[in-house]
Amino acid sequence: MDHINELLTQKIGLGTAPLGNMFREVPEEEAQATIEAAWNAGIRYYDTAPFYGAGLAELRLGKFLSKQNRDDYVLSTKIGRVIEDETEEKEGLFTNGRTNKITTDYSAEATHTSIDQSMERLQTNRLDFVFVHDLSPDFLGDEWIAKFEEARTGAFLVLDDLKKQGVIKGWGLGVNTTIPIELALQLEQVHPTISLQATQYTLLDHEDTLRRMMPEVEQSNSAIVVGAPYSSGALLGGDHYNYGEIPGDVQIKINKLTEVAESHGVSLKAAALQFSTAHPAVAAVIPGSTRPDRIKEDLDALQETIPEAFWQELIEKQLISAVAPLPL
């Protein structure tokens, strides 16, 4: 993980899924102001994906970053989806994104095509990290095993070869579950070095990840980027939990966390960010936003002083794992 830490000198980056018009239509001016705010605040790691608005987030990010020195920032995107010229009816997370048809494909040929397309949209001649996107049962259902095999004989080999050649600095999976990362880390033929795991190492959800995935990551000398550290905004009073509705039992837990935080004068944003970054396997956390003022909030939250008594009470009330690394 040392080579990853040399690149990711900060524990925070910017996730750009919201800039692909996730959940709502974001004006171009607002998107550019958000990226500029992140840059002006000193953030130098940016993560994106073709899936985010059918290339919209990449286009918006490329518009800004193309004006900066390429050596001054770290950039990651994803493969597994090829953006076509033809259009289709959109639904789900990115209903308000571009209308281009998206084809899911983890073959070697599609991987090369996806990388070329991303670099064109991002207006760059190189990528630092590439993640194999949504190779997971939450997106692919029962087909995910067959698609994992497609990626094992296609995308994984391409990315591993690009890493060995020095074309990219690292690769892995970008998923909302943990089992695909665990399986990839156990393969002998290829060696993922950094993966993006969203939703499953947060203040709300981390027990299974701590027990299963994190030991695999540490043993393989790999690293994790934590996405969706606020559980899609649920921890901060938002309407979504892990990209869907907030279940009743989850809301009850959020209420309990909020109560403990308020009693100690701690913001849940600070607790969430600092909890996710405290694990030694975590290289960075990448909260997403479309609001420029939220960027400074995130950076301030990482520096907020949180008393040990807060964490102790969470453990005592069984709201977090007693064995989780803490920011003490």
N, C-alpha and C positions, 0 to 999 in steps of 0.2 A: 504493500500500500504506500510505501515511501514515495514512489514515482508519481502517484496520484496526488499526494499531499504537496509535492513540489509545484504542481499545476494549480491545484485548488488551495490557494494560500488563505482564503477566507472560508468560513463555515457556512456561508450563505450565498445563494445565487438567485436568479429570477426564473421562475417557471412561467411559460408563455401560453399555456392552454387557454386561459381566459381571453387572451388577445386574438384567439381564433373565433371569437364570438360565442364562447361557451355560455349557455343559458340565456344570453341576451346579445343584442346588436351593439357593438362598441364603436363609437365614431373613430375615424382614423386619427383625428387630432388627439383624442383621449389616449389611444393606444401609443402614439408616438411620445406623448408627454410622459406616460408611465415608463417607457423604456429610457427616455432621457433622464427622468428622475432617478432611476436605478443607476445609470451611468454616473451621474453627477454625485450620487451618494457613495460612489466607490465600488459598486458591485461590478465584478468582472467575469462572472460565470453566467451563461445564458443557456437554457435548455428549451428545445422546441420539438416539433414533429410535423410531418405531412398531414397527419390525422386532424390536427388542430385547425378546423375550419377549411379542410381540403387545401392546405397550403397557405391559408391566410396569415397564420401566425408567423410562418417562415418569411413570407413576403414583408410583413411589417417589421420584423426583427432585422432582416437584411437591409431594408431601407435606411435604418438608423446605423447599424454596425458597419455598413459599407463606407461610412464617413470616418471611421476610426481606424487606428493602426491595428492590423490583424494580430500582431504579436502582443497586443495589450489586453486581450480577452480570451477566455476559454469558451468553446462552443460545442454543444452536443445536440444531435437530432436523432431521428429514429428511422428504421426501415421496417418493412413488412406490409406497407401499403403504397401502391403506385397511384399517382394522380393522373387520371385520363383527361383527354380534351372534351369528350362527350359529357353531358350533364345528366343528373338524376334528381329525383325528389328527395329532399333531406328530412330526417327526423332524428330525435334523440338529442344528445348533448350539443351538437353543432348544427342545429336546424337553421341558424342564422349565418352559417359560414358560406363559403363559395359553393356553387352548385356542381362543381366538377365531380364526376363519378370516381369513386375510390375502389380499387381492386386490392384485395388482401392476397399477398403472395410472398412467401419466404424462400423462394428459390434463389439460386446463385445469380441468374440473369436479372431477376427482379430487384435483387439487392443492389447490383451495380446501377440499374436504372434509377432506383430510388435515391441513391447517393448522388448521382449526377443531377437529378431533378432538384434535390434539396440544395445542393451547392449553387445551382442557378438562381433559385428563389432567394437564397441567403446572400447572393452576390459575393461569394467567397471561393477561394481555390483550395480550401482544406477544412476538414473537420477534426476536432480533438477526440470526442467520444461518440460512438454510435451504439444505440440501444435497439435491440430487437423488440418491437412494440406489440404489446397486448397478445403475446403468445401464451394465452391463459384461458382457463375455463369460463371466466366471467364474460369474455367477449366471444369465444369460439365454441362454447358448449362442449358436447361430446367429441367434436371434431378437433379439439385442441391437441390430442395425442398425435393424430396423423399430421397435423401442422407442425408439431414439435419435431417430428421425424423429418419433415420437409426442410425445416430450418437447420436441423443437425447436419444434413447432407448438402445444404445449400448455404444459407446466410451465415451460419456459424463458421464454416470453412473460409468463406470469403473474408469475413471480418477478422478472423484469427490471422489469416495471411496478410491482410492490410496492416495489422498490428505488428507482425514480425518484420514487415518491410519498413516500418516506421512511418507509414502513410497516415495512420491514426494513432492516438496515444493509448486508447483503451476501448474495450467494448464489453457488452453484456446484455442483459435483458431489461426491458422497461415495462413492468407489469404491476397490477394492483393486487396480486396474490404472491405467495412465497414459494410454492412448490416448483414452479418452472425454474426459478433461480437455483433452488437446491439441486434439481436434476442437472442443470447445465454445469454447475460447479463440480459435479461428480463424474463428468465425462472425461475420458482419458485423451481423446484425440484433439480437443480444443481447450483453451484456457481463458474463460472470461475473467476480466480484471476489474471491472466496475459495472455495477448494475443499478438501475433506478427502481426503487421499490416505493410505490405510492400507497397510502392509506393504512398500511399494516405495521408501521412503527411510529405510532403517535401516542399522545397522552391517553387517548381513548382506547386504542387497540395496539397491544404489543406482546401479550403473553405468549402466543404461539410462535411469533417471530423470534422472540428472545430464546425460546427453547430449541427451535429447529434451525431457522435460517441463519441467524447471526453466528452460531458456532461454525457452520459450514463456510461462511464468508471469512471469518478470522483464520480458520485452518488453511484456507486456500490462498491467504495473503491477498484477498480481493478487497473491494470496498463497496459501500452503498451510498447512493444519493437518495435522500428521503424526499419523496414528493407528497403533496397534499398533507402537510403537517397539521393543518387545522381540521382535518377530516372533512374536506370540501366546505369548510366554513361553519360546520355544526358547532365547533368549540367556541366560536366567536359570535353566536347568535344568528347564524345564517339559516337558510331554509333547506340546505342539502347536507346529506351525510354520505360520504363516499360515492358522490355523484348521483344519489337517489334521495328518496324521502327519509326523514329521520324516524326510526322506529321508536316506540314508546319507551322501551327499556334503555335505549341509548340516551334519550332525552332525560330520563331520570338520573343516569350517571353524570350527564353534563351538568344538571342542576346541583348535584352533590359536589362536583369539582368546583363549580362556580361559588358555592357556599364556602368551601374551605379557602379558596383563593381570596374571596372578599374578607374573610376573617383575618387573613395575614397581610392584607394590603397588596396582594400579588395580582398582576394581570394574567389571564389565561393565555394570552398570546405569548407572553414571555415564558410562561411555564411550558407551553407546547413546543416552542422553538428550542428552548434550552434542554428539554427532555430529549428531543429527537437528536440533537447534536452531541449529547453526552456520551453516547456509545462509541467506543474506540473504532468500530468498523465503519462509522459514518463519516464520509468525507465532506459532505455538504447537505444542506437542506434547501429546498427551492420553493418557497411559497410563491403562489401566483397572484396577480392583481391586475386590475384595470384602473386603479385609482392612484395617481401620482403621490398623494400624501401618505398612502399606506406604506410606501417603501421606507421612509424614515421611521415610521412606527415599528416596522420589522427590525431594523437595525438597532433602534433603541431598546427593543424588547430583548434582543440578544445580550445586551449589556446590563439589563435590569438586575438589581441585587435581590435574590430570592432567599429567604431565611431557611435554614436547615429544618426548622420546625414545620414548615409547610410540607416539605417532602415526607417528613416523618408521619405527619397526620394522614397524608394520602396512603401511606403504607399501612398504617394502623387501621384505617377504614377500608382497606383492601380495594382502593381505587387505582393503585398502580402496583406493579410487581415488586416484591421485596428484594429481588435480585437484579433489578434493572440498574445499570450505571446511572448515577445522578450527577448533576452539575454542582458538586460541592467543592 
